[in-house]
């Protein structure tokens, strides 16, 4: 089941899933204007359509986590892809705005389906290489954003926003078929060194007692705290950076596009680079992944201070430093994901990851509004600078504390897995 060729098929399938799903998820932003014209609505009403999917996605995170830990993850991921395709189709064919709000909100159901995907990856790849594999997968997120932007700009004007949604929805349904028939369900924990080659007589499933035990896992709690604050910079940059370039640095629309495309491409490279460094330092120390994450956060904060304080006329240097900042921004993502699986038992890993993502959404929900309030009083540049740097500094503290706590929780996991392996051998 875990031959090298088959594992790369799984990685390729999941990469396409993340790429196309992110493309579909983010299409609504670039297509907002034609959608508003179709239904004759204003920005406030369009905001309802934006927010609905976010709210539904947040609510569904803990549910998906539980389901993945309780039932077959590959089948549930196929279901998520089908839901993505079907709900996107529905939002393309409805003819009234209230129906569009409901159908668009329903697309949030599958937005929180990623815990099972990363849980499956953890059972296909041993701990020492997980960060680089996760980093490779996460490259698909910014690339999906770029593809979505291009689709909206090119196809939106040619065939209309409804046809674009039908195309991406159809791809989701097609991918659900590939996952259902092509991705096999590995045994939970089968890639852990202690359990390799051991015939387990028992399949461990979600257990409320073990799930509640996460509240005693110091590393996990610190990682969750990092997630809450760590989403503030991402949301502020995503929602406000385009306008900042236009209004406060005097960029034309073409200059904004070029700057952001280059920054997103470099950002994409930061995921596998951060994962590669995380795995490299993890081989030397159990704290390695989290220390790489902390280094990325503090370096990003310092570079952003330098970048945003450049004079408005320094466009070339600004672009170069912005790209350099973007390179370090995603260092934590693949390493934090791997760390969650390094410190939790296989039967609650999806739940642990889902709760962390749920807390991230809670943090990110307030960020755009907070930035807007600061911008009204001072400027957008000040809002971006103050929020991003302060949050990255807070994240650095959380990540360093988590790195200090990690060896104890990792060794506790290894001890429990070794105990399970001994029980399995004794039962055999």
HUPEPE-V666540 format. One record per pair of residues at least 24 apart in sequence whose ideal C-beta (glycine too) atoms are under 8 Angstrom apart, sorted by the first residue. I is the first residue (numbers start at 0). J is the second residue. D is the distance in Angstrom with one decimal. If there is no record, write none. Layout:
# HUPEPE-V666540
i/j/d
I/J/D
I/J/D
This chain:
# HUPEPE-V666540
i/j/d
0/183/5.8
0/185/6.2
1/123/6.3
1/185/7.2
1/189/7.8
1/190/7.5
6/123/5.3
6/124/7.0
8/181/7.0
9/119/7.4
9/120/7.8
9/123/5.8
9/182/5.9
10/120/7.8
10/132/6.7
10/135/6.9
10/136/7.0
12/174/7.7
12/177/6.1
12/178/6.3
12/181/6.4
12/182/6.2
13/116/5.6
13/119/7.7
13/120/7.0
13/136/5.9
14/135/7.3
14/136/5.8
14/138/7.8
14/139/5.1
15/139/7.8
15/174/6.5
16/76/7.5
16/80/6.4
16/116/7.0
16/174/5.8
16/178/7.1
17/113/7.8
17/116/7.5
17/136/5.9
17/137/7.4
17/139/3.9
17/140/6.2
17/143/6.7
18/139/3.9
18/142/5.9
18/143/4.7
18/146/7.0
19/143/6.8
19/167/6.7
19/170/5.2
19/171/6.8
19/174/6.6
20/80/7.7
20/83/6.0
20/109/7.4
20/143/7.0
20/171/7.2
21/139/6.6
21/140/5.0
21/142/7.9
21/143/2.9
21/144/6.1
21/147/7.1
22/143/4.2
22/144/7.4
22/146/4.7
22/147/4.1
22/150/6.8
22/167/6.4
23/83/6.5
23/87/5.8
23/106/7.8
23/147/7.3
23/164/7.9
23/167/4.1
23/168/7.3
23/170/7.8
23/171/6.6
24/52/7.8
24/106/7.4
24/110/6.1
24/143/7.8
24/147/7.8
25/143/6.9
25/144/5.2
25/147/4.6
25/148/7.7
26/147/4.6
26/150/6.6
26/151/5.7
26/163/6.5
26/164/7.1
26/167/6.5
27/103/7.1
28/151/7.9
29/147/6.7
29/148/5.4
29/151/3.4
29/152/6.6
29/155/7.1
30/151/5.0
30/155/5.6
30/160/4.5
30/163/6.7
33/155/6.3
33/159/7.1
33/160/4.8
34/99/7.7
34/160/5.6
37/160/7.3
38/95/7.7
38/96/4.2
38/99/6.6
39/96/8.0
40/96/5.8
44/96/6.8
47/100/5.5
48/99/6.5
48/100/5.3
48/103/4.8
48/104/7.6
51/100/5.8
51/101/7.7
51/103/5.9
51/104/3.1
51/107/6.8
52/103/5.9
52/104/5.5
52/105/8.0
52/106/5.2
52/107/3.6
52/110/6.3
53/107/6.5
53/110/8.0
53/360/7.1
53/364/7.3
54/104/7.2
54/107/6.9
55/104/5.1
55/105/6.8
55/106/7.9
55/107/3.2
55/108/6.0
55/110/7.7
56/107/3.7
56/108/7.5
56/110/3.7
56/111/4.6
56/360/7.1
57/107/7.9
57/111/7.2
57/357/6.1
57/360/4.4
57/361/7.3
57/364/7.8
59/107/6.8
59/108/5.5
59/110/7.6
59/111/4.5
60/111/4.1
60/114/7.6
60/353/4.6
60/354/7.3
60/356/5.3
60/357/4.1
60/360/7.1
61/350/7.4
61/353/5.7
61/354/6.3
61/357/5.9
62/111/7.9
63/111/5.2
63/112/5.4
63/114/5.8
63/115/6.8
63/349/7.3
63/353/5.8
64/114/5.0
64/349/4.6
64/350/4.0
64/351/7.5
64/352/6.7
64/353/2.7
64/354/6.5
65/205/6.2
65/349/7.7
65/350/5.9
65/353/7.8
66/115/7.9
66/349/8.0
67/114/5.5
67/115/3.8
67/118/5.9
67/349/3.5
67/350/7.8
67/353/7.7
68/118/7.9
68/204/6.8
68/205/3.7
68/346/5.6
68/347/5.7
68/348/7.1
68/349/4.7
68/350/5.2
69/204/5.8
69/205/4.5
71/184/5.0
72/115/4.2
72/118/5.8
72/119/5.3
72/184/6.5
72/349/7.2
73/119/6.6
73/178/6.5
73/179/7.7
73/182/4.4
73/183/6.6
73/184/4.7
74/179/6.8
74/184/7.4
75/112/7.5
75/115/5.5
76/112/6.5
76/115/5.2
76/116/5.9
76/119/7.3
76/178/5.6
76/182/7.2
77/175/4.8
77/176/7.7
77/178/4.1
77/179/3.9
77/182/7.6
78/175/7.2
79/108/7.9
79/109/4.4
79/112/3.5
79/115/7.6
79/175/7.9
80/109/7.3
80/171/5.2
80/172/7.4
80/174/4.8
80/175/3.6
80/178/5.8
81/171/7.1
81/172/5.9
81/175/3.9
82/108/5.3
82/109/4.5
83/109/4.2
83/168/7.4
83/171/4.0
83/175/7.9
84/168/4.5
84/169/6.5
84/170/7.1
84/171/3.0
84/172/3.5
84/173/7.6
84/174/7.7
84/175/6.5
85/168/7.1
85/171/7.8
85/172/6.9
86/168/7.7
87/164/5.2
87/165/7.8
87/167/5.8
87/168/3.4
87/171/6.4
88/164/7.2
88/165/6.2
88/168/4.0
88/169/7.5
88/172/7.9
90/164/6.0
91/160/7.9
91/161/4.5
91/162/7.6
91/164/3.6
91/165/4.9
91/168/6.6
92/161/7.1
92/165/7.9
111/353/7.0
111/356/6.8
111/357/7.9
113/352/7.8
113/356/7.2
114/348/7.8
114/349/4.1
114/350/7.6
114/352/4.3
114/353/4.3
114/356/7.0
115/349/5.6
117/336/5.6
117/340/7.4
117/352/6.1
118/340/7.5
118/348/5.0
118/349/4.6
118/352/7.0
119/182/7.4
119/184/8.0
119/185/6.9
121/190/6.7
121/340/4.3
121/345/7.8
121/348/6.4
122/185/4.1
122/186/7.1
122/187/6.3
122/188/6.8
122/189/5.4
122/190/5.2
122/345/7.3
123/185/6.0
123/190/6.4
124/190/6.0
125/190/4.9
125/191/7.6
125/192/6.7
125/195/7.9
126/190/7.6
126/191/7.2
126/192/7.3
126/281/7.9
126/337/7.4
126/340/7.5
126/341/6.0
127/278/6.3
127/281/6.8
127/282/6.2
128/278/5.9
129/278/7.4
129/336/7.8
129/337/4.2
129/340/6.5
129/341/7.9
130/273/7.5
130/274/4.0
130/275/7.4
130/277/3.8
130/278/4.6
130/281/6.9
130/288/5.9
130/333/4.7
130/334/5.1
130/336/7.7
130/337/4.4
131/271/6.3
131/274/4.2
131/275/4.9
131/277/7.6
131/278/5.1
131/333/7.2
132/274/7.3
133/274/5.8
133/332/7.6
133/333/3.9
133/336/4.8
133/337/5.8
134/270/4.3
134/271/4.1
134/272/7.3
134/273/5.8
134/274/2.5
134/275/6.8
134/277/7.8
134/332/7.4
134/333/3.6
135/270/7.4
135/271/5.2
135/274/7.0
137/270/4.3
137/274/7.9
137/329/6.9
137/332/5.5
137/333/5.8
137/336/8.0
138/267/4.8
138/268/7.7
138/270/4.9
138/271/6.0
140/267/8.0
140/270/7.9
141/263/4.8
141/264/7.7
141/266/5.2
141/267/4.4
141/270/7.9
142/267/5.7
144/263/6.4
145/260/6.6
145/263/5.7
145/264/7.6
187/345/3.9
187/346/6.1
188/344/7.6
188/345/3.6
188/416/6.7
188/419/7.9
191/345/7.5
191/416/5.2
193/413/6.4
193/416/4.0
193/417/4.7
193/419/7.5
193/420/4.8
194/416/5.9
194/419/6.9
194/420/5.5
194/423/7.8
197/420/4.8
197/423/4.9
197/424/6.5
198/423/6.4
198/427/6.0
199/419/7.2
199/423/4.7
200/423/6.1
200/426/4.9
200/427/7.4
201/423/7.8
203/344/7.2
203/345/6.1
203/346/4.2
203/419/7.9
204/346/5.5
205/346/5.6
205/347/6.5
205/350/6.8
206/346/6.0
206/347/7.1
209/344/5.8
209/346/6.4
209/347/5.2
210/347/5.0
210/350/5.5
213/343/6.9
213/347/6.7
213/350/7.6
213/351/5.7
213/354/7.5
216/342/6.1
216/343/7.2
216/408/5.6
217/401/8.0
217/404/4.3
217/407/7.6
217/408/6.6
218/338/7.0
218/342/5.0
218/401/5.2
218/404/4.6
218/405/4.8
218/407/7.9
218/408/4.4
218/409/7.8
219/339/6.8
219/342/5.9
219/343/6.7
219/351/6.1
219/355/7.7
219/408/7.3
221/397/5.3
221/398/7.7
221/400/5.2
221/401/3.8
221/404/6.4
222/335/5.7
222/338/6.1
222/339/6.4
222/355/6.4
222/397/7.6
222/401/5.5
223/354/6.9
223/355/5.0
223/358/5.2
224/397/4.9
225/292/8.0
225/331/7.3
225/335/6.9
225/394/5.0
225/397/3.9
225/398/5.6
225/401/6.8
226/335/7.2
226/355/5.0
226/356/7.3
226/358/5.4
226/359/4.3
226/362/7.0
227/358/5.0
227/359/6.6
227/361/6.5
227/362/3.9
228/362/6.1
228/390/4.8
228/393/4.7
228/394/5.5
228/397/7.1
229/296/7.6
229/331/6.6
229/359/7.1
229/362/7.4
229/390/6.8
229/391/7.8
229/394/4.8
230/359/4.6
230/360/7.4
230/362/4.5
230/363/3.8
230/366/6.9
231/362/6.0
231/363/6.8
231/365/7.9
231/366/4.4
231/369/7.8
231/386/5.6
231/387/7.4
231/390/4.3
232/299/7.9
232/328/7.5
232/366/7.9
232/386/6.6
232/387/4.0
232/390/5.3
232/391/6.2
233/328/7.8
233/363/6.8
234/363/4.3
234/366/3.9
234/367/5.7
235/366/5.2
235/367/6.8
235/369/8.0
235/370/4.7
235/382/6.9
235/383/5.7
235/386/5.1
235/387/6.2
236/383/6.8
236/387/7.0
238/366/7.8
238/367/4.4
238/370/7.2
239/367/7.0
239/370/5.4
239/371/7.8
239/374/7.4
239/379/5.8
239/382/6.9
239/383/6.3
240/383/6.8
242/379/6.4
243/379/4.4
243/380/6.1
243/383/6.1
246/379/6.8
247/311/7.4
247/378/6.2
247/379/5.7
247/380/5.3
248/311/4.9
248/314/7.7
248/317/7.3
249/311/5.8
250/314/7.6
254/314/7.1
258/318/5.3
258/321/6.8
261/318/6.6
261/322/5.7
262/318/7.8
262/321/5.3
262/322/5.4
262/325/4.6
263/325/7.4
265/322/4.3
265/323/7.6
265/325/4.8
265/326/5.2
266/325/4.1
266/326/7.1
266/328/6.1
266/329/6.1
268/326/6.4
269/295/7.8
269/325/6.6
269/326/4.6
269/327/6.4
269/328/6.1
269/329/4.3
269/330/6.2
270/329/4.8
270/332/6.2
270/333/5.9
271/333/7.7
272/326/7.1
272/330/7.6
273/327/8.0
273/329/5.9
273/330/3.5
273/331/7.1
273/332/6.9
273/333/5.7
273/334/6.3
274/333/3.7
274/334/6.8
274/337/7.8
276/330/7.4
277/330/7.7
277/333/6.4
277/334/3.9
277/337/6.8
281/337/7.9
285/341/7.9
285/405/5.5
285/406/4.4
285/409/5.1
285/410/7.9
286/402/4.1
286/403/7.2
286/405/5.6
286/406/6.7
288/334/3.9
288/335/7.9
288/337/5.9
288/338/5.5
288/341/7.7
289/334/6.7
289/335/7.8
289/338/6.1
289/398/5.2
289/399/7.6
289/401/5.1
289/402/3.8
289/405/5.9
290/398/7.6
290/399/7.5
290/402/5.1
291/330/6.0
291/334/5.7
292/330/5.8
292/331/3.7
292/334/4.7
292/335/6.1
292/398/4.9
293/331/8.0
293/394/7.7
293/395/5.0
293/398/3.9
293/399/5.2
293/402/6.8
294/330/7.0
295/327/4.6
295/328/7.2
295/329/7.6
295/330/2.6
295/331/5.7
296/327/7.9
296/330/7.4
296/331/6.3
296/391/4.5
296/392/7.7
296/394/4.6
296/395/4.7
296/398/6.5
297/391/6.8
297/392/7.2
297/395/4.8
298/327/4.6
299/324/5.7
299/327/4.4
299/328/5.1
299/330/7.9
299/387/7.9
299/391/5.6
300/387/7.1
300/388/4.5
300/391/4.0
300/392/5.9
300/395/7.7
302/327/6.8
303/383/7.9
303/384/6.8
303/387/5.6
303/388/6.0
303/391/7.8
304/384/6.8
304/388/6.0
307/380/5.6
307/383/6.7
307/384/4.9
331/394/7.3
331/398/6.9
338/401/7.4
338/405/6.8
341/405/7.5
341/409/5.4
341/412/7.1
342/405/6.8
342/408/4.2
342/409/5.7
342/412/5.8
343/412/7.1
344/412/6.7
344/415/6.6
344/416/7.9
